[in-house]
Amino acid sequence: MAGGAERLVRGAAAFAAVPGPPVRSAGVVRAEEPVYGIQVEAALRLPPAGSRDQQPSYHAHLGEPKGDAPRDYVFTWDFSELAGFVDVGVEPHSGDRCTVDGTRMTCRHRYVDDNPPVPTPLLRAVPGAQEGRSGHLRVTAESEGVTVRGASTLVRVGGAELFAVRVPLKSRPFVGEVQRPRYSFVNNGTLPAGRVLPVLTVTRGMDLRRAS
């Protein structure tokens, strides 16, 4: 009987020594940070200094989920690639939120609405800037609890500026009808255009046939 009790005790000790899953202490489960993105224009053409062309408007937006709580952001614009041929300043309506230091502009703002506009710099070509010279304007942002993807815009002084001439197409073609439009463009810029790459979309059931 004593031997059996001894074997039972040893078995209980071996069972207790079997490693189990780690015991986690109670805590707060942190969800993955939401990712927002800054939306900017792909390219921006600046009129040469002294030109009568209208200065372009530059816009940027912060895409964020609807219903997000009010949040404070710090935006940083890096215009180091534009140094020497573009003058960068602060828009009048952003003067109390943005400061320029060297080749960077920092803006602090609190957003409470969906898809809010982002404070943007004021860009002007400096006198004597070579036409066609270009560089990237980059923007990044930070805010507690979220990740923000940066963006960039190619800024060019002068250059080509193409506008497509309206093509008179029928709005209600019959089945099998073939239209042969002629596409043309007007260059209102200050330099010749190297090439044109049109992007055409059609409704379902229509074809774009390549001419021989």
Steps between C-alpha positions, in 0.01 A plus 500: 500500500787730584658433158173585325468827692858588409432439130186716522692788656770479233232498225336809648836678512570414134155625398555830680833548323346489150538850351174671408416807292638826641261686724445856378415772741187701434565815296374730228491354149631761256338510159712561191545869426280632219687614190407830336635649179572851375358567153683757287514596134740291293660802330494879526610750235621839622496796259844659454561816702348801323255288303139613472379143546286446805671338794368145548309390808661217693281278715561204730260291707530253782295190434375353826211274604169669559405552861859525622544692823656850492875461463811721501741469208844634419568534126851546365562625147847434360593722205877439498479390132344836411768713663646758264216526250175504704409748772298335779281693740204459733145548375333797675222284647761259645728761653410418859553126454808471277864603526783479246849402610763447231358261241215375718157629591331363811127534556303405810127457474211330673248329274142422588343440156519221243753531214634835620729723293867509594684833541713544187798728422486797267721430195643757257776467240794726583619756242749344261391140569571282198187381325453127519689465827316274742514332839275318745305660782449241775266496797485275805277506807493369855222451754469292813333165445500502119741444212497752215643422157689790343470623142688709246430733208726569202537879473622646170571856391336576168490217251221363286136532606266303278124530470290255301262643241147372548414215262142506363396139558142379480357436845260225380665296222304211351626142516794446263549868424863608451616852586838632389585794726812711459675585823697821529669693779592862565828579673457810715834452669840653441689195366417243231349170611701188437206263462136449593366191676116510503306275735157411362213320673182369341171366629424130498439360154711755310831434326805713428653363181865569426553671167755341266 
